[in-house]
Amino acid sequence: MATFSKTTFDTLSYASSRPTYPRSLYNYIFDFHRDRDRRSSQCLKTGVNADARWERAVDLGCGTGQATFELTPFTHVIGVDPSENMILSAREAMKKRQLLVDVASDAGSQLPPQNRRRTTEFVQSPAESLDFIADDSVDLIIAAQSCHWFDWSRVWPQFARILHKGGTAAAWVYSEFRFPDYPHLTPQILHYSESHDITSSIGRYWQQPGRSILSRHLLDVPEPSSILATTTGTRNVFEPLDRVYFTGSYFPELPSSQTLPVLMRKRMTWSDILSYLETWSALHTFREVHPEDAKNPEGPVEVRFWNSLRRGAAMGASGSGSLHAGTADVSEQNRTGSQKCEMVDPDAEVNVEWGVAMILARKKYDIEGRS
């Protein structure tokens, strides 16, 4: 993704301000990998996959390494990202983690066996070019909030080559945030992220088609069989894709049989919300195209949006009028300059949720020959 590769992109702010994935998400993937006959939409385990291997995992589009470091069941882990800045930040994070391990070891703490023998490395490369990884050598591939940028016509053949038989690929994205306590703010969120009104939205500055693939919950990611049939001539390398949506009731248009409760949530301050908004790639492009927006007397576009959300939250859960208990003592003039309206204090906390769409693929044990 071009924005994240720019030298002006603040990877440290990105790492500290983005939401993290709950352990339950990784456990879901590990359970899928472990249970040979388990479909992702099933809640109960079925046949245990005695052949599942836990040697090597690869995190594509690893960014600063957030998900890479969570692949703890695997002995060797490789984080891959096309951005030099992201890889440098991930390596720096790894050094800090290793320092903590060394301190714990010096203090006499007993480390889990997998921590003593586990290795992690980071490689700068796009997901479409994995020649540095040997054939049939990988047991799990993940892609966290990155797969919507992939060229799947090139990625599926790479997966087919490097995955061991029975290996798993899991990719997921999260959609726009929601405030479960303030559902009336959802239209404002969608307007800011999707509209083409440059006075109040950054919607037209997302890189495409990646953004639309994310917004459509990865429905546009093709089945591997349709790609491999034309690129390699090999049939039935993968089982059919499993698609699962941890979105709760936020997207009723998604298949109910594949929809599970929301699992990605965080309690944040309103100041944290602003920091998160500042990591959006579309905002960086907006700033490049509209430098004059920084001089707006009401603040730049992201601050105007943030203040609008704070005003809406101050009006209570329904937005109908009663002021929220966390309303700030200070107030701000509205756009006409003739009135003042209360806003939630920047240090007040708010519950935030993100819907997650995930695809899971398993490489077959018995692969048919070329057609």
N, C-alpha and C positions, 0 to 999 in steps of 0.2 A: 504494500500500500504506500503510494508515493509520499504522502504527508509525513508518515512516521519515519521515513528514511531521510528526511531533511535534517541538516545539521542544526537548524533553528528549533527543532522539536524538543521539548523539555521532557526527557524520558523519566527523570526522577519524579517530577510532578505527576506524570502519567501513572507511574507505579504506585505512588502513595494515595492518589485520588480515585482510582478505579475500584469498583467493587470486587470482592474476592469470591471465589466459588466455594460453597460449603463442602465439607467432607462427604456428605451424603451423595453429592453428585459424582465424585470419584468412586465411591463405593458402588454406586449403581453401575458404572462402567466396569469395575473390577468383577462384580457379580456376573455381568453379561459375559465377560471374558472367561470366567471360571466355569460357567454352567453351559455346557455344549448345546443342550436342547432348549435353552431358555430364550423366549422372545422378549423383546424389551418392554412390551406392553403388559407382560405378566408380572404380578407382584410376588408370586411365590416361586421359589427355586424348583427346578425339575431335575433333569439328569446332570450330575456333576461331570464336568469335562476333565477327566483324569489326564488328558493329554495337554491341557493348557500349560503354556510355558511362561515363566516370569523372569526371563533373562534380560531382554533388551526392549526398551521403549523409546519412542521418538515423539517429540512435541514440535509440531510444525507451526510456524508463526508464533514462536514462543514469547516474543516481546521481551520483557524484563525477567522472565523465568517464573512467573507466579505459578502457573500450572506445572511446569517442569519439576519443581521441587516437591510437588505432591505425589509424584509417581513412585512412592516409597516401596511398593512390593517388588519393584524391578531392580536387578543388580546393576545394570548399565543403562544410563539415560542420556539421550542426546537432545538438546534444544536447538532448533533451527529457525533462523529468521533472516529475511533479506536485508534488514536494516543494520548497518554497522553500529549505530548508536544504541540500538536495542541490545545487540549482542554484548557490547562493552558494559552496559548497565547490568545485564544478566551475569556476566563474569564477575563484576564487582560485588553483586549480591551474593554470589557463590563464595567469594572470599570471606565476606562477613559471616556467612553461615558456617564456614569452615573454622573461622576464628572462635565462634561460640562452641563448636564441637571440641576444639583444642582446649579451651578453657574448662569445659566440663570434664574432659579427660584428665587434665592436670589436677582438677579438684577431686579426682577419684571416683567420678560418677561412672556407673556401668552403662555403656551405650548399647542399644539394641543391636543384635548381630547384623541386621541388614544395613544399619548405619555405618558399621565398621568396614564393611566390604563394598559398599555401594560407590559407584563412580558416576560423575555427571560432567558433561562437556557441552560447549556451545559452539555452533558452527554457523557462519554467515552464508546463507544460500536461500534461494527461493524454493518453495515446496515442489515446483515443477522440475527441479534439477537435484536429484539425490544420488548421483553417481558415486559419491564417497561412502555409500552404505551398500553392503554386500547383499547379494540375492538371498532370499529365504532366511534372513538373519534377525528379523524384527518380530516381536510378539504383540506389541501394542503400538498403534499410532493414534495420537490425539491432535486436535486442532481446536483451540479455545479462542473464540471471537476472532477468527482469522480465515476460516474456510470460505467465507463469502467472497474473498478476494482471489481464490484459486482459479486456475484454468483447469477444470475437471477433465477436459479431454487429454490433458497431459499428466494430471495427478493420478487418476485411476490406474493407468499403466505402471506408474511408479509404485503404487501401493501393491499391485499384483506381483510385481517383481520382488520387492523387499520383504513383504510379509511372509512369515512362516505359515505353513498349512495350519489352519485352526486359529490363526492370528486375528486380532480385532482392530478395526479402525473406528474411532469415535470422534465426531466433530460437533461442536455446538456453538450457538450464538445467543446472546440475550438482546431482547428488544427494548423499546423505550421504557424508562422507569415509570412507576406508578406510585402514588401516595394512597395506600389503602384507607387511611383515615380522612382523606380529602378527595373523594372520587370526582367532585365537580371540577378539579383542576386538570383532569385528563385532556379535555379539548384544548386547553392552553399548551400543554406539553406537545400534543400532536401538531398543533399549528406551528409552534416554534421549530420542530424537527422536520416537518414535511412540507409546509407551505413555501411558495416561491415569492412571498411578499418580503422584499429585502429590507423593509423598515422594521420588521418584527420577527423575521424568521431566517434560518440558515439552510432551509430545506433544499434549495437548488445547488448547494455547494458540496453535497456528498458525492464521492466518486462512484460512478456507475460502471457496470451493472451491479457491483458488489452491494451497494446499499439496498437496492430493491430485492436482491436475493435474501439479505438479512430480514428486511421488512416482511417478506413472504414466508418467513419461518423455514428457509432452506428447501421449500417445495420445488424450487427450480434446479436443485442439485440432481443431476441425472443418475439413473441406475448404472452401476459399473458395467453390467452386461451390455448395455447399449453402446458404451464407449469402447469396451474391449473387443467387441465383435468387429468393429471397423478399424481399430488401431493395431491390434495384435492377432486377430483371427482366432483367439482362444475363447472357448465357450464355457460358461458356468464356472468361473473362477470364484465368484463370491455368492453367498446366499443373498436373497433379496434384501434390500435395505430395510432396516427397522427405523421408523420415525416416531419419535415420542416428544410430547410437548408438556413441559412443566410450567403451565401457564394458568392453571386454575380456571376461573371464569372470565379472564380478561379478553380472550379471543374465542367467542362462541362459534365462529365459523370453522374452527379446526375440528377434526373428527373426535367425538367424545370418547370413543374407545381407545384412543391413543393419547388422551389428555390426562395429566396427573396434577396434583396440587403444586402450587408454587413452592420452590425450595430455595430460591435465591433472594435473600432479603437482608436488610441492614438497617440499623438505627444510626442516623447521621444528624449532625447539626446542619442548620441552614447554610452556614459558612462552608461546610463540607460539600453541600450541594453545588455551590458556586464553583468550588475547586474542581468538582467532577465535570461540570459543564465546560470548563476551560480546557479539558482534555479532548473534546470532540474534534475530530479531524476536519469536519465541515466548518467549524468556527475558525480554524487556522486559515483555511482557504478564503473564507468570508473576509477576514482581516486583511489578507493580501489584496483582494479585489476592491475592498471598500475601506481604505485607511482613514477616510474622513469620518467614519462612524465613531471612532475613538473620541472625537470632539463633541459628540452629542451632549447637550447640557444635562440630560437625564442619565448619562452613562452609556457605555458601549452596549451593543445588542444583547449580550449574554447577561449583563447586569440589569437591563430593563426587563428582560424575561424573568430573571430571578426575583426582582422586586415585585413583579406582577404576581408571581406564585406566593410570595410572602404576604402580599395584601389579601390574596384569596384565602390563604390559610388562616389569617387573622379573623376572617368572618365566620369561622367555624366549619364543622364537617360538611354542612350543606351549602355553605356560601350564602346563606339567606340573611345573615345580619348580625348575629350575636358574636361579639369579639372573643377571640381565643384567649385563654388564660395566659399564654406566653407572649402576648402582644408587647412589642417594644415600647419603651417610654418615649422614644423619639418618634416623629412622624415625618411624612414627606409630602410635598405638594404633588397633586395629580397633574395630568398633562395640560390642563387648562390653566394651572397656576392659581386658580381661584379657591381651591379647597385643599384640605389635608386629609390623609387617610392613614390609618394605622397599619403597621406591618409587624409580622412575627419577628422576634428578636433573632439576630444572626446566630446566637449561641443556643437558642432553643433547639430541641431535638425532634426529629420526625422519623416515622417508619417509612422505609422505601422498599419497593419490590420490583423485581425484573422477571419477566417471563423468559423461559429458556426453551429453545427448539434444538433437538438433537437428532443426529442420524448415526446409526451404528451398522457396521458391516462386518461380516465374518468370512474369512477366506476358507473355502471348502477343504476338507481333508482329501476328498476324491475329486480331482479335477479332470474334466473331459478334455480330450485332445483338440487339436485345431480342426476347424470346420473345412 
